[in-house]
Amino acid sequence: MAQSCGTAELAVQVLGSGGPELADKRASSSYLIWIDGKARVLVDAGGGAALRFSEAGATVSDLDVILFSHLHVDHANDLPALVKSSYFEDRTRALPIYGPLGNKFMPSTVAYVRALFDGTHGVYRYLGDFLSPLNDATYKLQPRNVDFRSKLVASRKTSNKIKIVFTNEHMRISATPVLHGAIPALAWSIESKGKRIVFSGDTNGEDGNLELLAAQADLLIAHNAVPEDAGGVERQLHMSPSVIGRIAQTAEVKQLVLSHRMRRTLGHETETLGAIKKHYNGPSVFANDLDCFKP
């Protein structure tokens, strides 16, 4: 059942607590940051996120920024639905969209948004006014890549770097690159009102960057996509429960929320918490769609 986030001074609302499966009966990954009663930050927009966005009482007009952890379908699919819905609102200011660079497997964030909305070649070219500076939409999308290339060594491992990406009077947002197999990916930190909320995104947690970003965080949203005995490709893409626990403990996180729940982890909550608690002594809870958490 939806909890009220709309009156919160600062809160994170889970729009989608699932992954790419349909049978988990959950929306795919998506989160809202509420500040002073307004939904100001959207982190990811997987399938079902647009519906949950509406159910949460949020409006595109209130958003200050959209952040993508990466561009897998279950994290980015509902962006066109949200953009189209904004046509019926009164937004007039630009909407920044930040996400990772691309590689041979994935487009960059800028290329992704252009592939959707370019007025000549975009999939949804009829919405091209939202992207072209010469057309008549009431506001413009401003896609931007978060570029760490100049600070990385030539290897599969990322360097331990954190970059401040966005600031305004309400918040400061930072990112760090994380390992998600061969897919470019970011973890995000949002600081507001003396509190800090960190989103792991999808990552195997092996490069050490998430610990740095999450250090002393008031709330860490971590993805519980694989069970403790996962191996092979699953382990290259996602953190096991024990890795989540180790990172949370090393970073001295004050509260841990487990999301991106999938059929291979649903029903195994006792085992998951057991593996986490071998390392992490703080409070841990499982997320459901529309849950609200205050740091």
DRENKEVEX-340421 format. One line per 2 residues: for each residue x negated, y, z negated of N, C-alpha, C. Coordinates in steps of 0.2 Angstrom, whole numbers, plus 5000, padded with zeros to 4 digits. Each point is the difference from the previous one (the first is absolute). Layout:
X,Y,Z,X,Y,Z,X,Y,Z; ...
END
This chain:
4996,4994,5000,5004,5006,5000,4996,5006,5000; 5002,5005,5004,4996,5006,5000,5000,5004,4994
4994,5002,4998,4999,5005,4994,4999,5007,5002; 5002,5004,4996,5000,5007,5002,4993,5003,4999
4997,5002,5006,4994,5003,5001,5001,5008,5001; 5005,5002,5003,5001,5006,5002,5000,5006,4995
5000,4998,4994,5000,5006,4995,4993,4999,4996; 4996,4996,5003,4993,4999,4996,4995,5006,5002
4996,5002,4994,4995,5004,5002,4995,4997,5004; 4998,4994,4999,4995,4996,5004,5002,4993,5000
5001,4997,5005,5002,4993,5000,4998,4997,5007; 4999,4993,5001,5000,4997,5006,5006,4995,5000
5003,5000,5006,5005,4996,5002,4998,4995,5005; 5002,4993,4999,4998,4995,5004,5006,4999,5005
4999,5003,5006,5005,4999,5006,5000,4993,5002; 4994,4997,5001,4999,4993,5003,4995,4996,4996
5003,4995,4997,4995,4996,4995,4998,4993,5004; 5002,4999,5006,4998,4994,5004,4995,5001,5005
4999,4995,5004,4995,5000,5005,5003,4999,5007; 4997,4997,5005,5003,4999,5006,5006,4995,5001
5001,4996,4995,5005,4995,5001,5007,5003,4999; 5005,4997,5004,5007,5002,4999,5004,4996,4994
4997,4994,4999,5004,4996,4996,4998,5002,4992; 4996,5004,4999,4999,5002,4993,5005,5005,4998
5005,5002,5004,5005,5005,4998,4998,5006,4997; 4994,5003,5003,4998,5006,4997,4998,5004,5006
5000,5007,4999,4997,5004,5005,4992,4999,5000; 4997,5002,5006,4993,4999,5000,4997,5006,4996
4993,5000,5000,4997,5005,4996,5001,5007,5001; 5002,5004,4995,5001,5007,5000,5001,5003,4993
4998,5006,4999,5000,5003,4993,5001,5007,5001; 5004,5003,4995,5001,5007,5000,4997,5003,4993
4997,5006,5001,4998,5004,4994,5005,5005,4999; 5003,5000,4994,5005,5006,4998,4996,5005,4996
5000,5006,5001,4997,5005,4996,5006,5006,4999; 5001,5001,4994,5005,5005,4998,5007,4999,5004
5002,4994,5000,5006,4998,5003,5001,5000,5007; 4994,5000,5004,5000,5000,5007,4995,4994,5002
5002,4997,5006,4996,4995,5003,4995,5003,5004; 4994,5001,4998,4995,5004,5003,4995,4996,5004
4998,4993,4998,4995,4996,5004,5004,4994,5002; 4999,4997,5006,5002,4994,5002,4993,4996,5002
5000,4994,4996,4994,4996,5002,5002,4994,5003; 4999,4999,5006,5002,4994,5005,5007,5001,5001
5002,4996,5005,5007,5000,5003,5002,4994,5003; 4999,4994,4997,5002,4994,5003,5007,4999,5002
5002,4994,5003,5007,4999,5001,5004,5000,4995; 5006,5004,5000,5005,5001,4995,4998,5006,4996
4995,5003,5001,4998,5006,4996,5005,5006,5001; 5002,5001,5006,5004,5006,5001,5007,4999,4997
5003,4994,4999,5006,4999,4997,4999,5001,4992; 4994,4997,4998,4999,5001,4992,4998,5008,4999
4997,5003,5005,4999,5007,4999,5007,5004,4999; 5005,4999,5004,5006,5003,4999,5003,4998,4994
5000,4993,4998,5003,4998,4994,4997,5003,4994; 4994,5002,5000,4996,5003,4994,5002,5007,5000
5004,5003,5005,5002,5007,4999,4995,5005,5003; 4995,4997,5004,4994,5005,5002,5002,5003,5007
4997,5005,5002,5001,5003,5006,4993,5001,5003; 5000,5000,5007,4994,5001,5004,4998,5008,4999
5005,5004,4999,4998,5007,4999,4996,5002,4994; 5000,4995,4995,4996,5002,4994,4993,4997,5000
4999,4996,5005,4993,4996,5000,4995,5006,5001; 4994,4999,4997,4994,5004,5001,4996,4996,5005
5000,4994,4999,4995,4996,5004,5002,4993,5000; 4998,4996,5006,5001,4993,5000,4993,4997,5001
4999,4995,4996,4993,4996,5000,5001,4993,5002; 4996,4998,5004,5000,4992,5002,4994,4997,4998
5001,4994,4996,4994,4996,4998,4997,4997,5006; 5004,4997,5005,4998,4998,5006,5006,4999,5004
4999,4997,5006,5005,5001,5005,5003,4993,5002; 5000,4995,4996,5003,4994,5001,5008,5002,5000
5004,4995,5003,5007,5002,5001,5003,5001,4993; 4999,4996,4995,5003,5000,4994,4998,5006,4996
4996,5004,5003,4998,5006,4996,5002,5007,5004; 5001,4999,5007,5001,5006,5004,5006,5000,5004
5004,4995,5000,5005,4998,5005,5006,5006,5000; 5002,5002,4994,5006,5005,5000,4998,5007,5001
4994,5002,5002,4999,5007,5001,5004,5003,5005; 5002,4997,5006,5004,5003,5005,5007,5001,4997
5003,4995,4996,5006,5001,4997,5001,5006,4995; 4994,5001,4997,5000,5006,4995,5000,5007,5004
4996,5000,5006,4999,5006,5004,5007,5001,5003; 5003,4995,5003,5006,5002,5003,5006,5002,4995
5000,4997,4994,5004,5003,4995,4999,5007,4998; 4994,5002,5000,4998,5007,4999,5004,5005,5004
5002,4998,5006,5003,5004,5005,5006,5003,4997; 5003,4997,4995,5007,5002,4997,4999,5003,4994
4993,5002,4998,4999,5004,4994,4997,5007,5002; 4998,5004,4996,4998,5007,5001,4993,5001,4999
4996,4995,5001,4992,5001,4999,4998,5005,5005; 4995,5004,4998,4997,5005,5005,4993,5001,4999
4997,4996,4995,4992,5001,4999,4997,4993,5003; 4994,5001,5002,4997,4994,5003,4999,4994,4995
5000,4994,5003,4999,4994,4996,4994,4996,5001; 4995,5001,4996,4994,4996,5001,5001,4993,4999
4996,4996,5004,5000,4993,4999,4993,4997,5000; 4998,4997,4995,4993,4998,4999,4999,4993,5000
4995,4997,5003,4999,4993,5000,4993,4998,5003; 4999,4994,5001,4993,4998,5002,4998,5001,5007
4994,5000,5001,4998,4999,5007,5001,4994,5003; 4999,4999,5007,5002,4993,5003,4994,4997,5001
5001,4994,5003,4994,4996,5003,5003,4995,5006; 4997,4995,5002,5002,4996,5006,5006,4997,4998
5002,4999,4994,5006,4996,4998,5006,5005,4999; 4999,5006,4998,5005,5005,4998,4999,5007,5002
5005,5003,5002,4999,5007,5002,4999,5005,4994; 4997,5005,5001,4999,5005,4995,5007,5003,4998
5000,5003,4994,5007,5003,4998,5002,5006,5005; 4996,5004,5003,5002,5005,5005,5002,4996,5006
4996,4995,5002,5003,4996,5006,5006,4997,4999; 5001,4997,4994,5007,4997,4999,5006,5005,5000
4999,5005,4997,5005,5005,5000,5001,5003,5008; 4995,5001,5003,5001,5002,5007,5003,4995,5004
4998,4993,4999,5003,4995,5004,5008,4999,4999; 5002,5002,4994,5007,5000,4998,5004,5006,5003
4997,5006,5000,5004,5007,5001,4997,5004,5006; 4995,4998,5003,4997,5004,5006,5006,5001,5005
5001,5007,5002,5006,5001,5004,5000,4997,5007; 4994,4998,5002,4999,4997,5007,5000,4993,5000
4996,4997,4995,4998,4993,5000,5002,4996,4994; 5003,5004,4995,5002,4997,4993,5005,4995,5001
5000,4995,4995,5006,4995,5000,5007,5004,4999; 4999,5005,4995,5006,5004,4999,4999,5007,5003
4999,5000,5006,4998,5007,5003,5006,5005,5000; 5006,4997,4999,5006,5005,4999,4999,5004,4993
4996,4998,4996,4998,5003,4994,4994,5004,5000; 4997,5001,5006,4994,5003,5001,5000,5008,4998
5005,5003,4999,5000,5007,4997,4997,5000,4994; 5000,4995,4996,4997,5000,4993,4993,5000,5000
4997,4998,5006,4992,5000,5001,4997,5005,5004; 5004,5002,5005,4997,5006,5004,5001,5006,4997
4994,5004,5000,5001,5007,4997,5004,5005,5005; 5001,4998,5006,5003,5004,5005,5008,4999,5000
5002,4995,4996,5008,4999,5001,5003,5003,4994; 5007,4998,4999,5004,5004,4996,5002,4997,4994
4997,4994,4998,5002,4997,4993,4999,5005,4995; 5004,5000,4994,5000,5004,4995,4993,5000,4996
4997,4994,5000,4993,4999,4997,4996,4995,5004; 4994,4999,4999,4995,4996,5004,4997,4995,4995
4999,4994,5003,4996,4995,4997,4992,5002,5001; 4996,4999,4995,4993,5001,5000,4996,4994,4998
4999,4995,5004,4997,4994,4999,4992,5002,4999; 4997,4997,4995,4993,5001,4999,4997,4993,4998
4994,4999,5003,4996,4994,4997,4995,5002,4994; 5000,4995,4996,4995,5001,4994,4994,4997,5002
4995,5003,5001,4994,4998,5004,4994,4999,4995; 4998,4994,4999,4994,4999,4995,4994,4998,5004
5000,5000,5007,4995,4997,5004,4993,5003,4999; 4999,5006,4999,4994,5003,4999,4997,4998,4993
5004,4997,4996,4997,4998,4993,5000,4993,4999; 5000,4996,5005,5000,4993,5000,4994,4997,5003
4997,4995,4997,4995,4996,5003,5003,4995,5005; 4995,4998,5004,5003,4995,5006,5000,4993,4997
5006,4999,4997,5001,4993,4997,5008,5000,4999; 5002,4994,4998,5007,4999,4999,5002,5003,4994
4996,5001,4995,5001,5003,4994,5001,5007,5000; 5005,5003,4997,5000,5008,4999,4996,5002,4995
4998,5007,5001,4996,5003,4995,5005,5002,4994; 4997,5001,4994,5004,5002,4995,5001,5008,5000
5005,5002,5004,5001,5007,5001,5008,5002,4999; 5001,5005,4997,5007,5003,4999,5000,5007,5003
5005,5001,5004,5001,5006,5004,5007,5003,4997; 4999,5007,4999,5006,5004,4999,5003,5001,5006
5007,4998,5001,5003,5001,5007,5005,5006,5000; 5004,5001,4995,5005,5005,5000,5001,5003,4993
5001,5006,5000,5002,5004,4994,5005,5005,5001; 5004,5001,4995,5005,5006,5000,5001,5001,4993
5005,5005,4998,5001,5002,4994,5003,4994,4995; 5002,4995,5003,5003,4994,4996,4995,4994,4999
4995,5000,5004,4996,4993,5000,4994,5001,5003; 4995,4995,4999,4994,4999,5003,5000,4992,5002
4999,4999,5007,5000,4993,5002,4993,4998,5003; 4998,4994,4998,4993,4998,5002,5001,4993,5003
4995,4998,5004,5000,4993,5003,4994,4997,5000; 4999,4993,5000,4994,4997,5001,5001,4994,5005
4996,4998,5004,5000,4994,5004,5000,4994,4996; 5004,4995,5002,5000,4994,4997,5000,4994,5005
4998,4994,4998,5000,4994,5005,5007,4997,5000; 5002,4999,5006,5006,4996,5002,4999,4996,5006
4995,4995,4999,4998,4997,5006,4997,5005,5005; 5002,4999,5006,4997,5004,5005,5004,5007,5002
5005,5001,4996,5005,5005,5001,4998,5006,4996; 4999,5006,5003,4998,5006,4996,5006,5002,4995
4998,5001,4994,5004,5001,4995,4998,5005,4994; 5004,5003,4997,4999,5005,4995,5004,4998,4993
4997,5002,4995,5003,5000,4993,5001,5008,4999; 5006,5002,4996,5001,5007,4999,5001,5001,4993
4998,5006,4998,5001,5003,4993,5004,5007,5001; 5005,5000,4996,5004,5007,4999,4999,5002,4993
4997,5006,4999,5000,5003,4994,5005,5006,4999; 5004,5000,4995,5005,5005,4999,5001,5001,4992
5001,5006,4998,5002,5001,4993,4996,4996,4995; 4993,5000,5001,4995,4997,4996,5001,4992,5000
5003,4997,5005,5001,4993,5000,4997,4998,5007; 4999,4993,5000,4997,4998,5007,5003,4993,5001
5003,4999,5006,5003,4994,5003,4996,4998,5006; 4998,4993,5000,4996,4998,5005,5003,4994,5003
5000,5000,5007,5003,4994,5004,4994,4996,5003; 5000,4994,4999,4995,4996,5003,5000,4999,5007
5007,5000,5003,5001,4997,5006,4998,4993,5001; 4999,4998,5006,4998,4993,5001,4993,5000,5000
4997,4996,4996,4992,4999,4999,4998,4994,4997; 4995,4997,5001,4997,4994,4997,4996,5003,4993
4999,5006,5000,4997,5003,4994,4993,4998,4999; 4996,4998,5005,4993,4998,5000,4995,5005,5000
5002,5006,5002,4994,5005,5002,4999,5005,4994; 5004,5000,4995,4999,5004,4994,5003,5007,5000
5003,5002,5006,5002,5006,5001,5007,5002,4996; 5004,4994,4999,5006,5001,4997,4999,5002,4992
4995,4996,4997,4998,5002,4993,4999,5007,4999; 4996,5003,5005,4998,5007,4999,5006,5004,5001
5004,4999,5005,5006,5004,5001,5004,5000,4994; 5001,4994,4997,5005,4999,4995,4997,5001,4993
4994,5002,4999,4997,5001,4994,5005,5005,4995; 5002,4998,4995,5004,5003,4995,5007,5002,5002
5002,4997,5006,5006,5001,5002,5006,4999,4995; 5005,5004,5000,5006,4999,4996,5004,4994,5002
5000,4999,5007,5004,4995,5003,4997,4998,5006; 4999,4993,5001,4998,4997,5006,5005,4995,5003
5002,5002,5006,5004,4995,5004,4996,4996,5004; 5000,4993,4998,4996,4995,5003,5004,4995,5004
4998,4997,5005,5004,4996,5004,4998,4993,4999; 5006,4996,4998,5000,4993,4997,5002,4996,5006
4996,5000,5006,5002,4997,5006,4998,4992,5000; 4995,4998,4996,4998,4993,5000,4999,4997,4993
5001,4994,5000,4999,4997,4993,4993,4999,4998; 4999,4997,4994,4993,5000,4998,4996,4995,5004
5003,4994,5003,4996,4995,5003,5000,5002,5008; 5001,5006,5002,5000,5002,5007,4993,4999,5002
4999,4998,5007,4993,5000,5003,5001,5002,5007; 4994,4999,5003,5000,5002,5008,5002,5007,5001
5004,5000,5005,5002,5007,5003,5004,5004,4994; 5004,4997,4997,5004,5003,4994,4995,5004,4996
4995,4996,4998,4995,5003,4995,4996,5006,5003; 4999,5000,5006,4996,5005,5004,5005,5006,5000
5006,4999,5000,5005,5006,5001,5002,5003,4993; 5001,4996,4995,5003,5002,4994,4997,4998,4994
5001,5004,4994,4998,4998,4994,5003,4995,4996; 4997,4995,4998,5003,4995,4995,5002,5003,4994
5004,4997,4996,5002,5003,4993,4994,5001,4996; 4995,4996,5000,4994,5001,4995,4996,5006,5003
5000,5001,5006,4996,5006,5003,5004,5006,4998; 5007,5000,5000,5004,5006,4998,4998,5001,4993
5000,4995,4996,4999,5001,4993,4993,5003,4998; 4995,4997,5004,4993,5002,4999,4999,5008,5002
5003,5002,5005,5000,5007,5003,5003,5004,4995; 5006,4998,4997,5004,5005,4996,4996,5000,4993
4997,4995,4998,4996,5001,4994,4994,5004,5000; 4996,4999,5006,4994,5003,5001,5002,5008,5001
5005,5001,5003,5002,5007,5001,5004,5003,4994; 5001,4996,4995,5003,5003,4994,5007,5003,5002
5004,4997,5004,5006,5002,5002,5005,4999,4994; 5005,5005,4999,5004,5001,4995,5006,4995,5001
5003,5000,5006,5006,4996,5002,4999,4997,5006; 5002,4993,5001,4999,4997,5007,5007,4998,5002
5002,5001,5006,5006,4998,5003,4998,4996,5006; 5004,4994,5001,4998,4995,5005,5006,5000,5005
4998,5002,5007,5004,5001,5005,4998,4995,5006; 5003,5002,5006,4999,4996,5006,5001,4992,4998
5005,4999,4997,5001,4993,4998,5003,4996,5006; 4997,4994,5000,5002,4996,5006,5003,4993,4998
5002,4996,5004,5003,4993,4998,4995,4996,4997; 4993,5001,5002,4995,4996,4997,4998,5002,4993
5003,5006,4998,4998,5002,4993,5007,5000,4996; 5005,5001,5003,5007,5001,4997,5001,4993,4996
5002,5000,4994,5001,4994,4996,4994,4997,4997; 4995,5004,5001,4993,4998,4996,4998,5006,4996
5005,5003,4997,4998,5006,4996,4996,4998,4994; 5002,4995,4997,4996,4998,4993,4993,4998,5002
4999,4996,5005,4993,4999,5002,4996,5006,5002; 5003,5005,5004,4997,5006,5002,4998,5004,4994
5005,5001,4995,4998,5004,4994,4995,4997,4996; 5000,4993,5000,4995,4996,4996,4993,5002,5003
4999,5000,5006,4994,5001,5003,4998,5007,4999; 5004,5005,5001,4999,5007,4999,4997,5001,4993
5004,4997,4995,4999,5002,4993,4993,4997,4997; 4997,4995,5004,4994,4998,4998,4994,5005,5001
5002,5005,5004,4996,5006,5001,5002,5007,4997; 5007,5001,5001,5003,5006,4999,5004,5000,4994
4999,5005,4995,5004,5000,4994,5006,5004,5000; 5000,5004,5005,5006,5005,5000,5006,4998,5002
5006,5004,5000,5006,4998,5002,5000,4998,5008; 5004,4995,5002,5001,4998,5007,5007,4998,5001
5003,5003,5005,5007,4999,5002,5000,4998,5008; 5006,4997,5001,5001,4998,5008,5005,5005,5002
4999,5003,5006,5004,5005,5003,5006,4996,5004; 5005,5004,5000,5006,4998,5005,5002,5007,5004
5003,4999,5005,5002,5006,5004,5004,5005,4996; 4998,5006,5000,5004,5006,4997,4998,5000,4993
4995,4996,4997,4998,5001,4993,4996,5007,5000; 5001,5003,4994,4997,5006,4999,4995,4999,4994
4993,5003,5001,4995,4999,4994,4997,5007,4999; 5000,5002,4994,4997,5006,4998,4993,4999,4997
4995,5004,5002,4993,4999,4997,5000,5002,4993
END
